Amino acid sequence: MSEPTRHYPGRWWHPLADGRIQCDLCPRDCKLRDGQRGACFVRMREGEQMVLTTYGRSSGFCIDPIEKKPLNHFHPGTSVLSFGTAGCNLACKFCQNWDISKSRDMDRLMDQASPEQIALAALSAGCASAAFTYNDPVIFAEYAIDTALACRAHGVHPVAVTAGYIHADARREFYAVMDAANVDLKAFTEDFYFKLTGAHLQPVLDTLVYLRHETEVWTEITTLLIPGHNDSTAEIEALCRWIYRELGPDVPLHFTAFHPDFKLRDIPPTPPGTLSRARQIACDQGLHYAYTGNVHDTAGGTTFCPGCAKPLIVRDWYRILDYQVTESGHCPHCHTAIAGRFGQYAGSFGQRRIPVRLSEAP
């Protein structure tokens, strides 16, 4: 194939009186002179315009179980074609994908693929969905939007795995073409966000409220619990109360285990007991679907009916051991509706992770 445009015209920016231009994609509001890059590194001023330097280029493609995103209520058991680019608009000291999200080496973007190629690759691999993940798709929104539209045209569901750090105008256009999203709610204090991510909490909360009340996007939330930083009972209770009050009890919440990485290598891994405690707090606060992740915990991975409490989808990590939700999305025992996007269950994709190449290296 011919090499795709690397400096794709970017959107969501405006000129400033002092000669700089301001990026309006996310709350960082980067102000740039010619040749300067934003904090995400991939959005750059080139002449008198903003450009996206990673359009059509990926750090790699893999076929994953949808539960790995994690999405437990979005076509369970199906597979998803996952890919990302490089860069990020947050500066998380605990980033688990820092080799991709913090990369300044564009040469690591070995796979080239147009939106149409990605959609066709997902279709030919039997994937129900295509996920923008590994690094935050907000920063390559133009590429993600075009790819989402191509996926929808071929009956493939576009999925965003994101920190939700995006301005309102771009947010409307970005989520208008997504069928599902998992949003990282990294903590529930401004102090954590400012010191450990270089960002702010409120824009993320605004994104979650927008998704829940103004879109049809199926939304789940992930909180990575870091010992000593965001795992106190008081903070978890406050987080769960906010979700219940502002989003309702049916938005699934995943508590996942931290492992030492990037700039937080001196913090121990999250004890399994911390995850179980957090899940119990969520249940006590009225949330219907709370999960533990990155650990083998069958109880913590199981979807229970909020009506009769029977186990309906039993999981061990990403593997489904038993599935009882009806095709219409109901409990077969008491007929309570189970929140989510369900259909005919064809079995579990399991815990496989299959690397895929869509093109030869440039």
Residue pairs with C-beta under 8 A, 6 or more apart in sequence:
1 112
1 114
1 117
1 359
3 112
3 362
4 55
4 56
4 57
4 112
4 114
5 55
5 56
6 53
6 54
6 55
6 56
6 57
7 44
7 46
7 51
7 52
7 53
8 51
8 52
8 53
8 55
8 56
8 142
8 143
9 49
9 50
9 51
9 52
9 142
10 23
10 43
10 49
10 50
10 51
10 52
10 142
11 25
11 50
11 141
11 142
11 170
12 23
12 24
12 25
12 50
12 141
12 167
12 169
12 170
13 21
13 22
13 23
13 24
13 25
13 49
13 50
14 21
14 22
14 24
15 21
15 22
15 48
16 22
16 31
19 33
20 31
20 32
20 33
20 45
21 31
21 32
21 45
21 48
21 49
21 50
22 29
22 30
22 31
22 32
23 29
23 30
23 31
23 32
23 38
23 43
23 50
24 167
24 169
24 170
25 43
25 89
25 138
25 139
25 141
25 166
25 167
25 170
26 40
26 89
26 138
26 139
26 165
26 166
26 167
26 170
26 203
27 165
27 166
27 167
27 199
27 200
27 203
28 38
28 39
28 40
28 89
28 199
30 38
30 39
30 40
30 43
32 38
32 44
32 45
32 50
33 45
34 45
34 46
34 47
35 44
35 45
35 46
36 44
36 45
37 43
37 44
37 45
37 53
38 44
38 89
39 89
39 91
39 198
40 87
40 88
40 89
40 139
41 86
41 87
41 103
41 104
42 52
42 53
42 54
42 85
42 86
42 87
42 139
42 140
43 50
43 51
43 52
43 53
43 139
44 50
44 51
44 53
45 51
52 140
52 142
52 143
53 106
54 85
54 86
54 87
54 106
54 109
54 140
54 143
55 140
55 142
55 143
56 112
56 113
56 114
56 143
57 85
57 106
57 109
57 111
57 112
58 83
58 84
58 85
58 109
58 110
58 111
58 112
58 113
58 358
59 83
59 84
59 85
59 86
59 100
59 103
59 108
59 109
59 110
59 111
59 134
59 135
60 83
60 84
60 110
60 111
60 134
60 355
61 81
61 82
61 83
61 111
61 113
61 118
61 121
61 355
61 356
61 357
61 358
62 81
62 82
62 83
62 353
62 354
62 355
62 356
63 79
63 80
63 81
63 82
63 125
63 127
63 352
63 353
63 354
63 356
64 79
64 80
64 82
64 131
64 352
64 353
65 77
65 78
65 79
65 80
65 318
65 319
65 348
65 349
65 350
65 351
65 352
66 74
66 75
66 76
66 77
66 78
66 79
66 80
66 128
66 129
66 159
66 349
67 76
67 315
67 318
67 320
68 80
68 82
68 318
68 353
69 80
69 82
69 131
69 133
69 159
69 161
69 182
70 182
70 220
70 222
70 254
70 256
70 291
70 293
71 159
71 180
71 182
71 218
71 220
72 220
72 252
72 254
72 289
72 291
72 301
72 303
72 313
72 315
72 340
73 218
73 220
73 252
73 289
73 303
73 338
73 339
73 340
73 341
73 342
74 129
74 157
74 159
74 179
74 180
74 218
74 220
74 340
74 341
75 128
75 129
75 157
75 341
75 342
75 343
76 313
76 320
76 323
76 325
76 340
76 342
76 345
76 348
77 320
77 323
77 345
77 346
77 347
77 348
77 349
78 127
78 128
78 129
78 346
78 349
79 125
79 126
79 127
79 128
79 129
79 349
80 122
80 127
80 128
80 129
80 130
80 131
80 159
81 118
81 121
81 122
81 125
81 127
81 129
81 130
81 131
81 156
81 356
82 130
82 131
82 133
82 134
83 111
83 113
83 118
83 130
83 131
83 132
83 133
83 134
84 97
84 100
84 132
84 133
84 134
84 135
84 137
85 109
85 135
85 139
85 140
85 143
86 100
86 101
86 103
86 105
86 106
86 108
86 109
86 135
87 101
87 102
87 103
87 135
87 139
88 95
88 101
88 102
88 135
88 136
88 139
89 136
89 138
89 139
89 163
89 165
89 199
90 136
90 163
90 165
90 197
90 198
90 199
91 197
91 198
91 199
92 186
92 196
92 197
92 198
92 262
93 196
93 197
93 262
93 263
93 264
94 196
94 224
94 226
94 258
94 261
94 262
94 263
94 264
94 267
95 101
95 102
95 261
95 262
96 224
96 259
96 261
96 262
97 134
97 135
98 261
98 262
100 108
100 134
100 135
101 134
101 135
101 136
102 262
110 361
110 362
111 357
111 358
111 359
111 361
112 358
112 359
112 362
113 121
113 358
113 359
115 143
115 146
115 147
115 149
115 150
115 151
116 150
117 358
117 359
118 130
118 147
118 150
118 151
118 358
119 130
119 147
119 150
119 151
119 153
119 154
119 156
120 154
121 356
121 358
122 129
122 130
122 151
122 154
122 156
123 154
123 155
123 156
125 356
127 156
128 156
128 157
129 151
129 156
129 157
129 158
129 159
129 179
129 180
130 147
130 148
130 151
130 156
130 157
130 158
130 159
131 159
131 160
131 161
132 140
132 144
132 147
132 148
132 158
132 159
132 160
132 161
132 162
133 159
133 161
136 162
136 163
136 165
137 144
137 160
137 161
137 162
137 174
138 162
138 163
138 164
138 165
138 166
138 170
138 174
141 166
141 170
141 173
141 174
144 158
144 160
144 174
145 173
145 174
145 177
147 158
148 158
148 177
148 178
149 177
151 157
151 158
152 158
152 177
152 179
157 179
157 180
158 177
158 178
158 179
158 180
159 178
159 179
159 180
159 181
159 182
160 174
160 175
160 178
160 180
160 181
160 182
161 181
161 182
162 181
162 182
162 183
162 184
163 183
163 184
163 186
163 197
163 199
163 204
164 183
164 184
164 185
164 203
164 204
164 207
164 208
165 199
165 203
165 204
165 207
166 174
166 203
166 207
167 203
168 206
168 210
171 207
171 210
175 181
175 210
175 211
175 215
175 217
176 215
178 217
179 217
179 218
179 341
180 217
180 218
180 219
180 220
180 341
181 211
181 217
181 218
181 219
181 220
182 219
182 220
182 221
182 222
182 254
183 204
183 207
183 208
183 211
183 219
183 220
183 221
183 222
184 204
184 221
184 222
184 223
184 224
185 204
185 205
185 208
185 221
185 222
185 223
185 239
186 192
186 193
186 196
186 197
186 204
186 223
186 224
186 230
187 193
187 196
187 201
187 223
187 229
187 230
187 235
187 239
188 201
188 230
188 235
188 236
188 238
188 239
188 242
189 201
189 230
189 235
190 200
190 201
190 202
192 201
192 229
192 230
193 199
193 200
193 201
193 204
194 200
196 229
205 242
205 246
208 219
208 221
208 246
208 247
209 246
209 247
211 217
211 219
212 219
212 246
212 247
212 248
212 251
218 340
218 341
219 247
219 251
220 251
220 252
220 253
220 254
221 243
221 251
221 252
221 253
221 254
222 253
222 254
222 256
222 293
223 230
223 239
223 253
223 254
223 255
223 256
223 278
224 256
224 257
224 258
225 231
225 255
225 256
225 257
225 258
225 270
225 274
225 275
225 278
226 258
226 264
226 267
226 270
227 258
227 267
227 268
227 269
227 270
227 271
227 274
228 267
229 267
231 270
231 274
231 278
233 277
233 281
236 277
236 278
236 281
236 282
237 281
237 285
240 253
240 281
240 282
240 285
240 286
240 287
241 285
243 251
243 253
243 285
243 287
244 285
244 286
244 287
249 286
249 287
249 288
249 306
250 288
250 289
250 339
251 287
251 289
251 339
252 289
252 290
252 291
252 339
252 340
253 282
253 287
253 289
253 290
253 291
254 290
254 291
254 292
254 293
255 275
255 278
255 279
255 282
255 290
255 291
255 292
255 293
256 270
256 275
256 292
256 293
256 294
257 269
257 270
257 272
257 275
257 292
257 293
257 294
257 295
258 264
258 267
258 269
258 270
259 269
259 270
259 294
260 266
260 267
260 268
260 269
270 294
272 292
272 295
272 297
275 292
275 293
275 295
275 297
275 300
276 292
276 297
276 300
278 290
278 292
279 290
279 291
279 292
279 300
282 290
283 290
288 306
288 339
289 303
289 306
289 339
291 300
291 301
292 300
292 301
293 300
293 301
295 317
296 316
296 317
298 314
298 315
298 316
298 321
301 314
301 315
301 316
301 317
302 311
302 312
302 313
302 314
302 315
303 311
303 312
303 313
303 315
303 325
303 338
304 310
304 311
304 312
305 311
305 312
305 331
305 333
305 334
305 336
305 338
306 336
306 338
307 331
307 334
307 335
307 336
308 331
308 333
308 334
308 336
310 324
310 331
310 333
310 334
311 322
311 324
312 323
312 324
312 325
312 331
312 338
313 320
313 322
313 323
313 324
313 325
314 320
314 321
314 322
314 323
315 321
317 351
318 350
318 351
319 348
319 350
319 351
320 348
323 345
323 348
324 331
324 332
324 333
325 331
325 332
325 338
325 342
325 345
326 332
326 342
327 342
327 343
327 344
327 345
328 342
329 337
329 338
329 340
329 341
329 342
330 336
330 337
330 338
331 337
331 338
